[in-house]
Amino acid sequence: MKFFNIQNTEEFLNRVQRCNGAVHSVEADGTVRDLKETAGYLIRTGLASQMKGIDEINLIIEKNTDMEILFSYALGMGREKICA
């Protein structure tokens, strides 16, 4: 699932951290990374609060309940095109 135009990176990464199952990001070159691990690092170091948003991120979400958590976050952003 792709998400677009995430303006509050820290809030999004906090949502990712709440997920019970694995959440991975897929880079443009096809590399798959553990997004929960990355999110934890960015939040702990304070870097997440300094980020200026995420233009586009492609996610692999293990559990349907986690997909609902992230999808409801995306809907709450109030944009026409937020995920695909």
Buried (B, 14 or more C-beta within 10 A) or exposed (E): EEBBBBEBBBBBBBBBBEBEEBBBBBEEEEEEEEBBEBBBEBBEEEEBEEBEEBEEBBBEBEEEEBBEBBBEBBEEBEEEEBBE
